[in-house]
Amino acid sequence: MNQRASDGIRLFAFGTGWGVPFATAAPFPLKLAAWLRMADVPFAWVEANNPGKGPKGKSPWIAYGDVRMGDSTLIIEHLSARYGVDLDAHLDAGQRALATSVQRMLEEHYHQCFEHQLFFGRGGAERLAEFAKAMPIPLRWLVPTVLKRAFGKQLYARGMGRHADDVIIAQGKADLDALAALLGEGPYFFGERPSTLDACIFGFLGVSLYVAGDNPLYRYAASLPQLVRYTERLRAQLFPESLAVRPALDAGAETRRSEGRVAAAAQPAKAAMSVA
Ligand SMILES: N[C@@H](CCC(=O)N[C@@H](CS)C(=O)NCC(=O)O)C(=O)O
């Protein structure tokens, strides 16, 4: 058994829900899982819905042997060094600079828009109720309020929570437009070979595209063909087991039609899903 396998890495992450077809519905854990799959590092999912238990108080974290580590980027750096895997070895200085910029856009800006819409946008109350539905009473009643307060505080402190709903949606859409404009025909962000940035992009799109319901930010993500093609391609390659789960990607189709925007963009994704 090689070292990667014998380490027995456990990936602690928020569980799934809301129509997302992966073992987690949270972007940073999905980013890390995508990187592990790209780097061919075996791991086991552990559902952990209280990030306070992790070493950084955030999801995800990993554990193996007596190592416990938080933060997706630090974990990727650590495992790259441990296993001698560098997914970015082929990038030149300009590509590295672009990768850093796109990563920051997604992780430091888009993440706030995403999170705001997840809990405070259209469908937010239902998503919080779904998150808590398996908990015993009174946690089932209390947790949505506690989470809303905690996320509201964070988003306000970071600045995003001070804007009106439509401003936050517009800013999130602008990030998605920028990403769509930068994505070529692929198969990866930088062409023929995957890089760490692909894991990051997949983490965010892999959650945004599939959240059920008609939230305007997520529906917009699912209406951009470049994003759908890219995500479905990586999904089939990295998480083939997810193809068995039919996500509610076109749940907003009626809304889009009534708004005069035909859901054509969702079709390639549906076609890819029907392969399962
Ligand atoms: N820089 C961290 C960010 C992790 C992060 O923000 N995770 C979110 C879930 S996607 C989280 O734990 N949110 C819950 C909280 O902030 O309490 C990383 O790369 O892992």
The ligand as an ORCA input file, in Angstrom:
! r2SCAN-3c Opt
* xyz 0 1
  N     -10.353     29.624      4.401
  C     -11.199     28.508      4.782
  C     -12.663     28.918      4.660
  C     -13.592     27.825      5.166
  C     -15.043     28.281      5.306
  O     -15.365     29.474      5.271
  N     -15.913     27.298      5.447
  C     -17.329     27.548      5.617
  C     -18.127     26.443      4.939
  S     -17.927     26.419      3.189
  C     -17.668     27.470      7.099
  O     -17.054     26.735      7.850
  N     -18.696     28.207      7.517
  C     -19.231     28.105      8.843
  C     -18.798     29.197      9.747
  O     -18.139     30.160      9.301
  O     -19.143     29.116     10.927
  C     -10.849     27.297      3.903
  O     -10.270     27.482      2.814
  O     -11.081     26.160      4.319
*
